[in-house]
Amino acid sequence: MTASEASMQTLEICALAPVIPVLVIDNADAAENLARALVAGGLPALEVTLRTPAALDAIRAMASVEGGVVGAGTLLTPDDVMAAKDAGALFGVSPGATDRLLDAAEDADLPMLPGAATATEAMRLLERGYSVQKFFPAEASGGAPALKAISAPLPQIKFCPTGGVSLANVDDYLSLPNTVCVGGSWVAPATKIANGDWDGIETLAREAASLTT
């Protein structure tokens, strides 16, 4: 799979809903119910970050949920790519991008949402074929005004801003012409996951799914 082909697949995934939940899961036993609640609320694309020992097992559990499109986030190395693919991830997300990481993703036919924070990083990814990118860390990198400024010289790149995005500022991002969706953790608070409040998470997901780009 070429980078351009992979990027088109990533665009289709990002366009499924205005928000991709960014999930840090400590207990894989909760993963399937969490995925069901988020999908039922209208958020089918799910990013499970590889920040906990339970992450890969969580991806395996979520991969069985009908209607869900489960991806792996915080991919840093080629080994991460292979582990995510083997666990059933359908796409990958990285905070940045290296040639080794992108080579591994392309070899594994894993669509990637690679991270960029500057115009130079975005241009290098575009040159390689990645026209859909993660703007990270969004708020720390200048927020919506910075992303709007990038859209002027680089209108052919679409972004999923992530990092500091919340209900308080999500409309600022979604109103931009170069934002296809956002990544956010507010739709699955750790307290609700720990308490098994799946109805509450479904309600938050439904609210997020109603946002417009």
VOBA-1610 file (N, C-alpha, C; in pm, whole numbers, padded with zeros to 5 digits, always signed):
BEGIN
Met+00085-00120+00000Met+00000+00000+00000Met+00088+00125+00000Thr+00062+00214-00093Thr+00139+00339-00095Thr+00088+00434+00012Ala+00170+00534+00041Ala+00129+00634+00139Ala+00003+00707+00096Ser-00007+00737-00032Ser-00126+00807-00082Ser-00252+00723-00067Glu-00240+00593-00099Glu-00354+00502-00083Glu-00394+00491+00063Ala-00293+00479+00150Ala-00320+00468+00293Ala-00386+00594+00346Ser-00341+00709+00297Ser-00396+00835+00344Ser-00542+00851+00304Met-00579+00800+00188Met-00719+00805+00147Met-00805+00717+00237Gln-00752+00604+00278Gln-00825+00519+00373Gln-00839+00589+00508Thr-00732+00656+00549Thr-00737+00731+00675Thr-00842+00840+00668Leu-00852+00907+00555Leu-00954+01011+00539Leu-01094+00954+00555Glu-01119+00838+00497Glu-01250+00773+00511Glu-01281+00743+00657Ile-01181+00698+00732Ile-01201+00667+00874Ile-01228+00795+00952Cys-01149+00899+00926Cys-01165+01025+00998Cys-01301+01090+00969Ala-01354+01064+00851Ala-01481+01125+00812Ala-01603+01052+00868Leu-01582+00943+00940Leu-01694+00868+00995Leu-01771+00946+01102Ala-01700+01033+01176Ala-01764+01110+01283Ala-01675+01230+01313Pro-01732+01334+01373Pro-01651+01452+01401Pro-01547+01434+01510Val-01559+01327+01589Val-01467+01304+01700Val-01417+01159+01699Ile-01287+01142+01713Ile-01228+01011+01738Ile-01190+01006+01885Pro-01255+00921+01964Pro-01219+00910+02105Pro-01075+00862+02120Val-00998+00930+02202Val-00860+00890+02234Val-00866+00821+02370Leu-00839+00691+02369Leu-00868+00607+02486Leu-00741+00553+02551Val-00728+00576+02680Val-00621+00517+02760Val-00688+00413+02850Ile-00664+00286+02821Ile-00738+00179+02888Ile-00645+00100+02979Asp-00680+00097+03108Asp-00600+00025+03208Asp-00648-00118+03228Asn-00774-00144+03196Asn-00833-00276+03220Asn-00903-00322+03092Ala-00846-00422+03028Ala-00901-00469+02901Ala-01039-00531+02918Asp-01075-00569+03041Asp-01207-00627+03064Asp-01319-00527+03034Ala-01286-00398+03041Ala-01387-00295+03016Ala-01394-00255+02869Ala-01300-00304+02789Ala-01284-00252+02653Ala-01405-00276+02564Glu-01460-00397+02566Glu-01570-00428+02476Glu-01693-00343+02508Asn-01726-00331+02637Asn-01841-00250+02675Asn-01819-00102+02641Leu-01695-00057+02658Leu-01663+00082+02625Leu-01682+00106+02475Ala-01632+00013+02394Ala-01647+00027+02250Ala-01794+00026+02210Arg-01871-00063+02268Arg-02014-00071+02235Arg-02085+00061+02267Ala-02051+00122+02381Ala-02114+00247+02421Ala-02079+00359+02324Leu-01952+00367+02286Leu-01908+00473+02196Leu-01967+00457+02056Val-01968+00334+02006Val-02026+00308+01874Val-02175+00335+01874Ala-02243+00291+01981Ala-02387+00316+01992Ala-02418+00465+01995Gly-02325+00544+02050Gly-02344+00688+02055Gly-02309+00760+01926Gly-02257+00685+01829Gly-02230+00745+01700Gly-02085+00776+01671Leu-01993+00718+01752Leu-01850+00739+01729Leu-01785+00605+01698Pro-01781+00564+01572Pro-01730+00431+01537Pro-01578+00419+01534Ala-01508+00527+01503Ala-01362+00521+01496Ala-01303+00545+01634Leu-01226+00449+01682Leu-01175+00452+01820Leu-01024+00439+01819Glu-00956+00525+01893Glu-00810+00517+01904Glu-00772+00470+02044Val-00714+00352+02052Val-00664+00299+02179Val-00515+00327+02184Thr-00472+00410+02276Thr-00331+00447+02282Thr-00250+00334+02345Leu-00132+00311+02290Leu-00044+00206+02344Leu+00038+00260+02460Arg-00033+00307+02560Arg+00034+00366+02677Arg+00020+00280+02801Thr-00054+00171+02790Thr-00075+00084+02906Thr-00052-00061+02865Pro-00020-00148+02963Pro-00002-00289+02931Pro-00128-00356+02877Ala-00245-00295+02904Ala-00372-00355+02863Ala-00413-00314+02721Ala-00338-00225+02658Ala-00383-00165+02532Ala-00406-00267+02421Leu-00312-00356+02399Leu-00326-00452+02288Leu-00441-00548+02312Asp-00459-00592+02437Asp-00573-00678+02469Asp-00704-00601+02450Ala-00702-00473+02481Ala-00821-00390+02462Ala-00856-00380+02314Ile-00754-00364+02230Ile-00779-00357+02085Ile-00839-00489+02037Arg-00786-00601+02084Arg-00841-00732+02045Arg-00989-00743+02083Ala-01022-00696+02202Ala-01161-00704+02248Ala-01251-00612+02167Met-01204-00494+02139Met-01285-00396+02066Met-01303-00434+01919Ala-01207-00507+01865Ala-01213-00543+01724Ala-01335-00629+01691Ser-01395-00690+01792Ser-01511-00776+01769Ser-01643-00700+01773Val-01639-00572+01809Val-01762-00493+01824Val-01811-00449+01686Glu-01932-00489+01654Glu-01990-00457+01524Glu-02004-00307+01505Gly-01961-00260+01390Gly-01973-00119+01359Gly-01854-00036+01402Gly-01763-00096+01480Gly-01647-00022+01528Gly-01529-00032+01433Val-01448+00072+01431Val-01324+00074+01353Val-01214+00111+01452Val-01143+00011+01498Val-01051+00030+01609Val-00909+00053+01558Gly-00847+00158+01609Gly-00710+00188+01573Gly-00620+00191+01695Ala-00490+00196+01670Ala-00391+00201+01777Ala-00318+00334+01772Gly-00313+00401+01886Gly-00243+00528+01894Gly-00109+00516+01964Thr-00034+00624+01960Thr+00101+00630+02019Thr+00191+00522+01959Leu+00181+00504+01828Leu+00274+00414+01759Leu+00406+00488+01742Leu+00514+00429+01794Leu+00644+00494+01793Leu+00749+00419+01715Thr+00733+00288+01703Thr+00836+00204+01642Thr+00774+00105+01544Pro+00854+00044+01457Pro+00802-00062+01371Pro+00742-00177+01450Asp+00798-00208+01566Asp+00742-00315+01650Asp+00601-00279+01696Asp+00580-00151+01727Asp+00445-00107+01766Asp+00347-00129+01652Val+00391-00100+01530Val+00304-00119+01413Val+00263-00265+01399Met+00360-00355+01409Met+00330-00497+01393Met+00240-00548+01505Ala+00267-00504+01628Ala+00185-00548+01742Ala+00042-00499+01727Ala+00025-00375+01682Ala-00108-00318+01663Ala-00183-00393+01554Lys-00115-00418+01443Lys-00177-00491+01332Lys-00218-00631+01375Asp-00131-00699+01447Asp-00161-00835+01494Asp-00278-00838+01591Ala-00297-00728+01666Ala-00406-00721+01763Ala-00540-00691+01697Gly-00537-00651+01570Gly-00662-00624+01500Gly-00687-00478+01470Ala-00587-00392+01494Ala-00605-00250+01464Ala-00622-00229+01314Leu-00714-00143+01277Leu-00743-00113+01137Leu-00678+00016+01090Phe-00624+00093+01183Phe-00548+00212+01148Phe-00454+00245+01263Gly-00356+00330+01234Gly-00260+00369+01336Gly-00250+00519+01348Val-00209+00564+01465Val-00193+00707+01492Val-00059+00726+01563Ser+00015+00829+01523Ser+00143+00856+01588Ser+00153+01003+01625Pro+00226+01035+01733Pro+00240+01175+01773Pro+00327+01254+01677Gly+00415+01183+01607Gly+00501+01244+01506Gly+00520+01142+01395Ala+00632+01151+01323Ala+00653+01056+01216Ala+00803+01041+01190Thr+00845+00917+01171Thr+00982+00889+01128Thr+00973+00801+01004Asp+01079+00800+00925Asp+01077+00718+00805Asp+01061+00570+00839Arg+01127+00524+00944Arg+01118+00383+00983Arg+00974+00346+01021Leu+00908+00434+01093Leu+00771+00409+01134Leu+00678+00404+01013Leu+00692+00499+00924Leu+00606+00505+00806Leu+00635+00388+00712Asp+00763+00351+00698Asp+00797+00234+00617Asp+00726+00110+00670Ala+00730+00092+00801Ala+00669-00025+00862Ala+00518-00027+00842Ala+00455+00089+00856Ala+00309+00098+00838Ala+00271+00066+00694Glu+00347+00119+00599Glu+00318+00094+00458Glu+00340-00053+00423Asp+00446-00112+00478Asp+00473-00254+00454Asp+00363-00342+00513Ala+00305-00297+00626Ala+00201-00374+00693Ala+00061-00343+00642Asp+00049-00253+00544Asp-00081-00210+00494Asp-00169-00155+00606Leu-00107-00079+00696Leu-00181-00017+00806Leu-00194+00132+00779Pro-00315+00182+00747Pro-00334+00325+00725Pro-00289+00404+00848Met-00215+00511+00824Met-00159+00589+00934Met-00211+00732+00936Leu-00227+00782+01058Leu-00255+00923+01081Leu-00131+00978+01152Pro-00032+01023+01076Pro+00094+01067+01136Pro+00085+01209+01188Gly+00158+01236+01296Gly+00150+01365+01359Gly+00245+01469+01303Ala+00198+01594+01299Ala+00280+01708+01258Ala+00239+01829+01341Ala+00337+01912+01376Ala+00307+02030+01456Ala+00351+02159+01386Thr+00429+02145+01278Thr+00480+02263+01208Thr+00454+02250+01058Ala+00469+02360+00988Ala+00451+02358+00843Ala+00554+02268+00776Thr+00675+02268+00826Thr+00780+02185+00768Thr+00747+02037+00784Glu+00704+01999+00902Glu+00667+01859+00925Glu+00550+01820+00836Ala+00452+01908+00825Ala+00335+01880+00741Ala+00376+01867+00595Met+00467+01951+00550Met+00513+01947+00411Met+00591+01819+00381Arg+00672+01775+00475Arg+00749+01652+00455Arg+00655+01532+00442Leu+00552+01529+00527Leu+00455+01420+00518Leu+00376+01427+00387Leu+00339+01546+00347Leu+00266+01563+00221Leu+00353+01516+00103Glu+00479+01551+00108Glu+00572+01510+00001Glu+00579+01359-00012Arg+00565+01290+00102Arg+00568+01144+00101Arg+00436+01084+00057Gly+00328+01163+00063Gly+00198+01112+00020Gly+00090+01119+00125Tyr+00123+01172+00244Tyr+00024+01177+00352Tyr-00048+01312+00351Ser-00166+01312+00294Ser-00245+01435+00285Ser-00344+01449+00401Val-00349+01349+00488Val-00431+01353+00609Val-00338+01332+00728Gln-00336+01428+00819Gln-00239+01426+00928Gln-00302+01463+01061Lys-00234+01425+01166Lys-00275+01463+01301Lys-00200+01592+01339Phe-00272+01694+01381Phe-00209+01817+01431Phe-00192+01801+01581Phe-00066+01781+01624Phe-00040+01747+01764Phe+00092+01806+01810Pro+00095+01856+01937Pro-00017+01876+02029Pro-00091+02004+01994Ala-00217+01994+01966Ala-00292+02103+01905Ala-00288+02233+01986Glu-00333+02229+02108Glu-00340+02352+02186Glu-00201+02408+02215Ala-00106+02321+02248Ala+00030+02367+02278Ala+00102+02420+02155Ser+00052+02383+02036Ser+00115+02427+01911Ser+00047+02549+01851Gly-00036+02614+01929Gly-00100+02736+01881Gly-00250+02727+01861Gly-00303+02605+01880Gly-00447+02587+01875Gly-00508+02613+01738Ala-00637+02644+01740Ala-00711+02665+01615Ala-00654+02779+01530Pro-00606+02889+01589Pro-00548+02994+01505Pro-00426+02945+01425Ala-00344+02862+01487Ala-00227+02809+01416Ala-00269+02716+01303Leu-00368+02632+01330Leu-00414+02539+01227Leu-00481+02614+01112Lys-00552+02722+01144Lys-00613+02805+01039Lys-00505+02870+00953Ala-00397+02914+01016Ala-00289+02977+00942Ala-00222+02878+00846Ile-00209+02752+00890Ile-00148+02651+00805Ile-00233+02622+00682Ser-00363+02639+00695Ser-00454+02605+00585Ser-00435+02696+00464Ala-00385+02816+00485Ala-00370+02910+00374Ala-00267+02861+00271Pro-00143+02828+00313Pro-00045+02781+00216Pro-00055+02632+00186Leu-00123+02556+00272Leu-00130+02411+00257Leu-00275+02362+00260Pro-00359+02411+00171Pro-00502+02376+00175Pro-00528+02230+00139Gln-00431+02163+00077Gln-00452+02024+00035Gln-00435+01924+00149Ile-00394+01971+00267Ile-00378+01882+00381Ile-00499+01894+00473Lys-00554+01779+00511Lys-00662+01774+00610Lys-00603+01725+00742Phe-00655+01777+00853Phe-00599+01746+00984Phe-00703+01691+01082Cys-00652+01613+01176Cys-00727+01573+01294Cys-00653+01631+01414Pro-00689+01752+01458Pro-00621+01812+01574Pro-00650+01733+01702Thr-00545+01709+01778Thr-00554+01631+01901Thr-00457+01689+02003Gly-00499+01687+02128Gly-00413+01738+02233Gly-00468+01868+02289Gly-00544+01858+02396Gly-00605+01977+02454Gly-00739+02013+02394Val-00790+01931+02304Val-00921+01958+02243Val-01030+01912+02340Ser-01128+01997+02363Ser-01236+01968+02458Ser-01365+02030+02408Leu-01471+02007+02482Leu-01599+02067+02445Leu-01590+02219+02442Ala-01499+02275+02520Ala-01488+02421+02528Ala-01431+02482+02401Asn-01350+02406+02328Asn-01286+02465+02210Asn-01306+02385+02082Val-01381+02274+02090Val-01393+02186+01974Val-01454+02255+01852Asp-01548+02346+01875Asp-01610+02416+01762Asp-01509+02503+01687Asp-01410+02556+01760Asp-01307+02639+01696Asp-01231+02557+01592Tyr-01207+02430+01623Tyr-01135+02342+01531Tyr-01225+02291+01418Leu-01343+02244+01455Leu-01432+02183+01355Leu-01482+02283+01252Ser-01475+02412+01284Ser-01520+02515+01190Ser-01414+02545+01083Leu-01294+02491+01099Leu-01186+02520+01004Leu-01200+02432+00880Pro-01168+02486+00763Pro-01182+02408+00639Pro-01085+02291+00629Asn-00975+02296+00704Asn-00876+02188+00696Asn-00886+02087+00810Thr-00995+02094+00888Thr-01018+01996+00995Thr-01124+01897+00950Val-01089+01770+00947Val-01186+01668+00908Val-01253+01607+01031Cys-01180+01603+01144Cys-01235+01556+01272Cys-01135+01596+01378Val-01169+01570+01504Val-01075+01596+01614Val-01057+01469+01694Gly-00947+01463+01767Gly-00927+01354+01862Gly-00946+01408+02002Gly-01024+01337+02083Gly-01050+01388+02218Gly-01076+01277+02318Ser-01039+01303+02440Ser-01057+01203+02547Ser-01177+01231+02634Trp-01241+01349+02615Trp-01349+01386+02707Trp-01473+01296+02694Val-01484+01224+02583Val-01603+01141+02563Val-01597+01011+02644Ala-01480+00981+02700Ala-01466+00857+02779Ala-01383+00885+02903Pro-01439+00959+02998Pro-01363+00993+03120Pro-01323+00868+03197Ala-01205+00872+03257Ala-01154+00757+03332Ala-01250+00715+03443Thr-01315+00812+03506Thr-01405+00780+03616Thr-01526+00700+03566Lys-01577+00739+03451Lys-01693+00667+03397Lys-01653+00526+03353Ile-01535+00513+03296Ile-01488+00379+03257Ile-01472+00292+03381Ala-01408+00347+03485Ala-01385+00271+03607Ala-01516+00229+03673Asn-01617+00315+03664Asn-01747+00286+03726Asn-01840+00207+03635Gly-01796+00180+03514Gly-01883+00106+03421Gly-02007+00184+03381Asp-01992+00316+03373Asp-02107+00401+03338Asp-02117+00409+03186Trp-02160+00299+03125Trp-02166+00293+02979Trp-02276+00381+02922Asp-02386+00395+02996Asp-02493+00485+02950Asp-02443+00629+02947Gly-02366+00666+03049Gly-02312+00801+03054Gly-02215+00827+02940Ile-02133+00728+02908Ile-02038+00742+02798Ile-02112+00747+02664Glu-02216+00668+02651Glu-02295+00673+02527Glu-02357+00811+02509Thr-02403+00871+02619Thr-02460+01005+02611Thr-02357+01107+02566Leu-02235+01098+02622Leu-02128+01188+02582Leu-02091+01167+02435Ala-02090+01042+02393Ala-02059+01011+02252Ala-02166+01068+02160Arg-02291+01055+02199Arg-02400+01106+02116Arg-02390+01258+02102Glu-02353+01324+02211Glu-02335+01470+02207Glu-02221+01507+02111Ala-02111+01429+02119Ala-01996+01458+02032Ala-02029+01429+01887Ala-02105+01323+01864Ala-02139+01284+01726Ala-02230+01387+01659Ser-02298+01469+01739Ser-02390+01568+01683Ser-02317+01696+01642Leu-02189+01707+01677Leu-02113+01824+01638Leu-02098+01828+01486Thr-02085+01943+01431Thr-02076+01954+01285Thr-01943+02015+01244Thr-01893+01968+01129Thr-01769+02023+01075Thr-01801+02126+00967
//
